[in-house]
Amino acid sequence: MEFILGIAIFIADIWAIVNIFRSRGTTAVGKLIWMLLILILPVIGLIIWFFAGPRGPKTHP
């Protein structure tokens, strides 16, 4: 069970990092800080990013 939870957190962290790269209006330093936060504290960093992190570009259909 822990393995599945670990994989889910890893996938969510990768998704968050991709969205950080895609975010506009965030400086390179800001993106680096967000990525380090997620890499150093995978679960807590992901939760903080989810609520307060930079957002990716909005796509309109």
Biopython code that builds the backbone (N, CA, C, O; Angstrom):
import numpy as np
from Bio.PDB.StructureBuilder import StructureBuilder

atoms = [
    (1, "MET", "N", (0.828, -1.201, 0.000)),
    (1, "MET", "CA", (0.000, 0.000, 0.000)),
    (1, "MET", "C", (0.868, 1.259, 0.000)),
    (1, "MET", "O", (0.545, 2.242, -0.667)),
    (2, "GLU", "N", (1.970, 1.223, 0.750)),
    (2, "GLU", "CA", (2.849, 2.388, 0.788)),
    (2, "GLU", "C", (3.460, 2.658, -0.583)),
    (2, "GLU", "O", (3.686, 3.809, -0.956)),
    (3, "PHE", "N", (3.727, 1.582, -1.332)),
    (3, "PHE", "CA", (4.300, 1.732, -2.664)),
    (3, "PHE", "C", (3.356, 2.506, -3.579)),
    (3, "PHE", "O", (3.780, 3.401, -4.309)),
    (4, "ILE", "N", (2.089, 2.158, -3.533)),
    (4, "ILE", "CA", (1.092, 2.835, -4.372)),
    (4, "ILE", "C", (0.970, 4.302, -3.968)),
    (4, "ILE", "O", (0.888, 5.176, -4.832)),
    (5, "LEU", "N", (0.957, 4.577, -2.685)),
    (5, "LEU", "CA", (0.899, 5.962, -2.206)),
    (5, "LEU", "C", (2.137, 6.740, -2.645)),
    (5, "LEU", "O", (2.037, 7.899, -3.048)),
    (6, "GLY", "N", (3.298, 6.101, -2.566)),
    (6, "GLY", "CA", (4.540, 6.743, -3.005)),
    (6, "GLY", "C", (4.517, 7.080, -4.490)),
    (6, "GLY", "O", (4.938, 8.165, -4.891)),
    (7, "ILE", "N", (4.028, 6.156, -5.301)),
    (7, "ILE", "CA", (3.915, 6.397, -6.748)),
    (7, "ILE", "C", (2.946, 7.537, -7.024)),
    (7, "ILE", "O", (3.212, 8.380, -7.880)),
    (8, "ALA", "N", (1.824, 7.574, -6.308)),
    (8, "ALA", "CA", (0.833, 8.643, -6.501)),
    (8, "ALA", "C", (1.434, 10.003, -6.149)),
    (8, "ALA", "O", (1.210, 10.979, -6.864)),
    (9, "ILE", "N", (2.186, 10.076, -5.067)),
    (9, "ILE", "CA", (2.826, 11.340, -4.674)),
    (9, "ILE", "C", (3.869, 11.732, -5.710)),
    (9, "ILE", "O", (3.972, 12.906, -6.065)),
    (10, "PHE", "N", (4.644, 10.769, -6.199)),
    (10, "PHE", "CA", (5.654, 11.050, -7.223)),
    (10, "PHE", "C", (5.010, 11.611, -8.491)),
    (10, "PHE", "O", (5.499, 12.589, -9.056)),
    (11, "ILE", "N", (3.925, 10.996, -8.934)),
    (11, "ILE", "CA", (3.225, 11.469, -10.137)),
    (11, "ILE", "C", (2.656, 12.871, -9.909)),
    (11, "ILE", "O", (2.736, 13.721, -10.796)),
    (12, "ALA", "N", (2.087, 13.116, -8.739)),
    (12, "ALA", "CA", (1.549, 14.445, -8.434)),
    (12, "ALA", "C", (2.661, 15.491, -8.391)),
    (12, "ALA", "O", (2.460, 16.621, -8.836)),
    (13, "ASP", "N", (3.829, 15.130, -7.862)),
    (13, "ASP", "CA", (4.954, 16.060, -7.834)),
    (13, "ASP", "C", (5.433, 16.397, -9.244)),
    (13, "ASP", "O", (5.722, 17.556, -9.540)),
    (14, "ILE", "N", (5.519, 15.398, -10.107)),
    (14, "ILE", "CA", (5.921, 15.640, -11.498)),
    (14, "ILE", "C", (4.907, 16.548, -12.182)),
    (14, "ILE", "O", (5.287, 17.468, -12.908)),
    (15, "TRP", "N", (3.622, 16.296, -11.956)),
    (15, "TRP", "CA", (2.561, 17.134, -12.539)),
    (15, "TRP", "C", (2.688, 18.580, -12.057)),
    (15, "TRP", "O", (2.523, 19.516, -12.840)),
    (16, "ALA", "N", (2.981, 18.758, -10.770)),
    (16, "ALA", "CA", (3.132, 20.102, -10.212)),
    (16, "ALA", "C", (4.337, 20.811, -10.828)),
    (16, "ALA", "O", (4.255, 21.995, -11.158)),
    (17, "ILE", "N", (5.442, 20.108, -10.983)),
    (17, "ILE", "CA", (6.645, 20.716, -11.561)),
    (17, "ILE", "C", (6.405, 21.118, -13.010)),
    (17, "ILE", "O", (6.859, 22.180, -13.436)),
    (18, "VAL", "N", (5.704, 20.296, -13.766)),
    (18, "VAL", "CA", (5.367, 20.649, -15.156)),
    (18, "VAL", "C", (4.505, 21.906, -15.173)),
    (18, "VAL", "O", (4.723, 22.792, -16.000)),
    (19, "ASN", "N", (3.538, 21.993, -14.281)),
    (19, "ASN", "CA", (2.685, 23.180, -14.224)),
    (19, "ASN", "C", (3.460, 24.412, -13.776)),
    (19, "ASN", "O", (3.146, 25.522, -14.204)),
    (20, "ILE", "N", (4.457, 24.240, -12.932)),
    (20, "ILE", "CA", (5.293, 25.375, -12.538)),
    (20, "ILE", "C", (6.043, 25.897, -13.748)),
    (20, "ILE", "O", (6.112, 27.109, -13.953)),
    (21, "PHE", "N", (6.612, 24.998, -14.563)),
    (21, "PHE", "CA", (7.311, 25.422, -15.777)),
    (21, "PHE", "C", (6.380, 26.165, -16.725)),
    (21, "PHE", "O", (6.804, 27.115, -17.384)),
    (22, "ARG", "N", (5.131, 25.755, -16.806)),
    (22, "ARG", "CA", (4.180, 26.348, -17.736)),
    (22, "ARG", "C", (3.572, 27.643, -17.228)),
    (22, "ARG", "O", (2.932, 28.362, -17.996)),
    (23, "SER", "N", (3.755, 27.955, -15.963)),
    (23, "SER", "CA", (3.119, 29.145, -15.402)),
    (23, "SER", "C", (3.726, 30.414, -15.986)),
    (23, "SER", "O", (4.933, 30.506, -16.212)),
    (24, "ARG", "N", (2.875, 31.362, -16.216)),
    (24, "ARG", "CA", (3.310, 32.667, -16.733)),
    (24, "ARG", "C", (3.255, 33.675, -15.603)),
    (24, "ARG", "O", (2.513, 33.495, -14.637)),
    (25, "GLY", "N", (4.027, 34.717, -15.721)),
    (25, "GLY", "CA", (4.007, 35.755, -14.709)),
    (25, "GLY", "C", (4.820, 35.396, -13.478)),
    (25, "GLY", "O", (4.782, 36.112, -12.477)),
    (26, "THR", "N", (5.547, 34.303, -13.542)),
    (26, "THR", "CA", (6.400, 33.905, -12.434)),
    (26, "THR", "C", (7.845, 33.983, -12.908)),
    (26, "THR", "O", (8.181, 33.506, -13.992)),
    (27, "THR", "N", (8.687, 34.583, -12.092)),
    (27, "THR", "CA", (10.093, 34.717, -12.473)),
    (27, "THR", "C", (10.790, 33.363, -12.407)),
    (27, "THR", "O", (10.276, 32.407, -11.826)),
    (28, "ALA", "N", (11.961, 33.306, -13.010)),
    (28, "ALA", "CA", (12.749, 32.073, -12.981)),
    (28, "ALA", "C", (13.126, 31.712, -11.547)),
    (28, "ALA", "O", (13.150, 30.535, -11.187)),
    (29, "VAL", "N", (13.416, 32.707, -10.740)),
    (29, "VAL", "CA", (13.765, 32.457, -9.339)),
    (29, "VAL", "C", (12.550, 31.908, -8.593)),
    (29, "VAL", "O", (12.681, 30.987, -7.787)),
    (30, "GLY", "N", (11.386, 32.463, -8.855)),
    (30, "GLY", "CA", (10.163, 31.978, -8.221)),
    (30, "GLY", "C", (9.879, 30.533, -8.598)),
    (30, "GLY", "O", (9.497, 29.728, -7.748)),
    (31, "LYS", "N", (10.065, 30.204, -9.870)),
    (31, "LYS", "CA", (9.852, 28.824, -10.319)),
    (31, "LYS", "C", (10.849, 27.890, -9.652)),
    (31, "LYS", "O", (10.489, 26.784, -9.249)),
    (32, "LEU", "N", (12.090, 28.320, -9.534)),
    (32, "LEU", "CA", (13.114, 27.504, -8.891)),
    (32, "LEU", "C", (12.774, 27.250, -7.429)),
    (32, "LEU", "O", (12.941, 26.133, -6.939)),
    (33, "ILE", "N", (12.302, 28.269, -6.734)),
    (33, "ILE", "CA", (11.935, 28.115, -5.323)),
    (33, "ILE", "C", (10.774, 27.134, -5.179)),
    (33, "ILE", "O", (10.798, 26.277, -4.296)),
    (34, "TRP", "N", (9.759, 27.250, -6.035)),
    (34, "TRP", "CA", (8.633, 26.318, -5.969)),
    (34, "TRP", "C", (9.087, 24.894, -6.245)),
    (34, "TRP", "O", (8.660, 23.961, -5.565)),
    (35, "MET", "N", (9.954, 24.721, -7.244)),
    (35, "MET", "CA", (10.429, 23.376, -7.560)),
    (35, "MET", "C", (11.237, 22.791, -6.411)),
    (35, "MET", "O", (11.075, 21.616, -6.081)),
    (36, "LEU", "N", (12.098, 23.584, -5.800)),
    (36, "LEU", "CA", (12.877, 23.095, -4.662)),
    (36, "LEU", "C", (11.977, 22.718, -3.493)),
    (36, "LEU", "O", (12.211, 21.714, -2.820)),
    (37, "LEU", "N", (10.951, 23.525, -3.253)),
    (37, "LEU", "CA", (10.015, 23.219, -2.170)),
    (37, "LEU", "C", (9.345, 21.867, -2.405)),
    (37, "LEU", "O", (9.208, 21.069, -1.478)),
    (38, "ILE", "N", (8.933, 21.616, -3.635)),
    (38, "ILE", "CA", (8.266, 20.354, -3.951)),
    (38, "ILE", "C", (9.246, 19.185, -3.897)),
    (38, "ILE", "O", (8.881, 18.092, -3.464)),
    (39, "LEU", "N", (10.487, 19.406, -4.333)),
    (39, "LEU", "CA", (11.455, 18.315, -4.319)),
    (39, "LEU", "C", (11.954, 17.994, -2.914)),
    (39, "LEU", "O", (12.194, 16.829, -2.598)),
    (40, "ILE", "N", (12.111, 19.004, -2.074)),
    (40, "ILE", "CA", (12.626, 18.782, -0.717)),
    (40, "ILE", "C", (11.527, 18.265, 0.213)),
    (40, "ILE", "O", (11.768, 17.380, 1.035)),
    (41, "LEU", "N", (10.332, 18.816, 0.081)),
    (41, "LEU", "CA", (9.195, 18.398, 0.920)),
    (41, "LEU", "C", (8.064, 17.932, 0.000)),
    (41, "LEU", "O", (7.121, 18.685, -0.245)),
    (42, "PRO", "N", (8.145, 16.709, -0.509)),
    (42, "PRO", "CA", (7.202, 16.275, -1.543)),
    (42, "PRO", "C", (5.723, 16.419, -1.178)),
    (42, "PRO", "O", (4.945, 16.922, -1.989)),
    (43, "VAL", "N", (5.323, 16.000, -0.006)),
    (43, "VAL", "CA", (3.896, 16.039, 0.341)),
    (43, "VAL", "C", (3.484, 17.445, 0.770)),
    (43, "VAL", "O", (2.514, 17.994, 0.246)),
    (44, "ILE", "N", (4.205, 18.021, 1.706)),
    (44, "ILE", "CA", (3.869, 19.362, 2.202)),
    (44, "ILE", "C", (4.033, 20.401, 1.093)),
    (44, "ILE", "O", (3.192, 21.287, 0.939)),
    (45, "GLY", "N", (5.117, 20.289, 0.322)),
    (45, "GLY", "CA", (5.336, 21.220, -0.782)),
    (45, "GLY", "C", (4.231, 21.152, -1.812)),
    (45, "GLY", "O", (3.812, 22.175, -2.352)),
    (46, "LEU", "N", (3.757, 19.944, -2.085)),
    (46, "LEU", "CA", (2.665, 19.772, -3.049)),
    (46, "LEU", "C", (1.382, 20.411, -2.545)),
    (46, "LEU", "O", (0.658, 21.048, -3.310)),
    (47, "ILE", "N", (1.101, 20.243, -1.268)),
    (47, "ILE", "CA", (-0.109, 20.842, -0.688)),
    (47, "ILE", "C", (-0.018, 22.364, -0.725)),
    (47, "ILE", "O", (-0.982, 23.034, -1.094)),
    (48, "ILE", "N", (1.125, 22.909, -0.349)),
    (48, "ILE", "CA", (1.310, 24.371, -0.378)),
    (48, "ILE", "C", (1.185, 24.883, -1.804)),
    (48, "ILE", "O", (0.523, 25.892, -2.047)),
    (49, "TRP", "N", (1.829, 24.183, -2.762)),
    (49, "TRP", "CA", (1.753, 24.611, -4.154)),
    (49, "TRP", "C", (0.309, 24.577, -4.651)),
    (49, "TRP", "O", (-0.117, 25.477, -5.375)),
    (50, "PHE", "N", (-0.445, 23.548, -4.269)),
    (50, "PHE", "CA", (-1.825, 23.415, -4.736)),
    (50, "PHE", "C", (-2.673, 24.616, -4.351)),
    (50, "PHE", "O", (-3.513, 25.061, -5.133)),
    (51, "PHE", "N", (-2.458, 25.146, -3.148)),
    (51, "PHE", "CA", (-3.266, 26.270, -2.684)),
    (51, "PHE", "C", (-2.671, 27.629, -3.017)),
    (51, "PHE", "O", (-3.422, 28.585, -3.207)),
    (52, "ALA", "N", (-1.348, 27.752, -3.097)),
    (52, "ALA", "CA", (-0.741, 29.075, -3.229)),
    (52, "ALA", "C", (0.209, 29.214, -4.405)),
    (52, "ALA", "O", (0.757, 30.295, -4.621)),
    (53, "GLY", "N", (0.416, 28.168, -5.161)),
    (53, "GLY", "CA", (1.422, 28.192, -6.213)),
    (53, "GLY", "C", (0.984, 28.922, -7.466)),
    (53, "GLY", "O", (-0.180, 29.293, -7.614)),
    (54, "PRO", "N", (1.944, 29.124, -8.375)),
    (54, "PRO", "CA", (1.618, 29.777, -9.647)),
    (54, "PRO", "C", (0.744, 28.864, -10.494)),
    (54, "PRO", "O", (0.838, 27.639, -10.411)),
    (55, "ARG", "N", (-0.083, 29.460, -11.285)),
    (55, "ARG", "CA", (-0.996, 28.704, -12.123)),
    (55, "ARG", "C", (-0.486, 28.665, -13.557)),
    (55, "ARG", "O", (0.171, 29.594, -14.026)),
    (56, "GLY", "N", (-0.803, 27.566, -14.245)),
    (56, "GLY", "CA", (-0.447, 27.417, -15.649)),
    (56, "GLY", "C", (-1.330, 28.285, -16.514)),
    (56, "GLY", "O", (-2.280, 28.900, -16.029)),
    (57, "PRO", "N", (-1.015, 28.334, -17.801)),
    (57, "PRO", "CA", (-1.831, 29.141, -18.704)),
    (57, "PRO", "C", (-3.235, 28.579, -18.828)),
    (57, "PRO", "O", (-3.433, 27.364, -18.857)),
    (58, "LYS", "N", (-4.198, 29.471, -18.899)),
    (58, "LYS", "CA", (-5.588, 29.053, -19.070)),
    (58, "LYS", "C", (-5.845, 28.828, -20.546)),
    (58, "LYS", "O", (-5.512, 29.668, -21.381)),
    (59, "THR", "N", (-6.435, 27.700, -20.856)),
    (59, "THR", "CA", (-6.781, 27.411, -22.253)),
    (59, "THR", "C", (-8.290, 27.538, -22.398)),
    (59, "THR", "O", (-9.058, 27.009, -21.595)),
    (60, "HIS", "N", (-8.687, 28.240, -23.422)),
    (60, "HIS", "CA", (-10.109, 28.420, -23.680)),
    (60, "HIS", "C", (-10.469, 27.601, -24.908)),
    (60, "HIS", "O", (-9.781, 27.669, -25.927)),
    (61, "PRO", "N", (-11.538, 26.832, -24.818)),
    (61, "PRO", "CA", (-11.929, 25.988, -25.967)),
    (61, "PRO", "C", (-12.405, 26.798, -27.144)),
    (61, "PRO", "O", (-12.765, 26.233, -28.177)),
]
sb = StructureBuilder()
sb.init_structure("model")
sb.init_model(0)
sb.init_chain("A")
sb.init_seg("    ")
for serial, (resi, resn, name, xyz) in enumerate(atoms, 1):
    if name == "N":
        sb.init_residue(resn, " ", resi, " ")
    sb.init_atom(name, np.array(xyz, "f"), 0.0, 1.0, " ", f" {name:<3s}", serial, name[0])
structure = sb.get_structure()
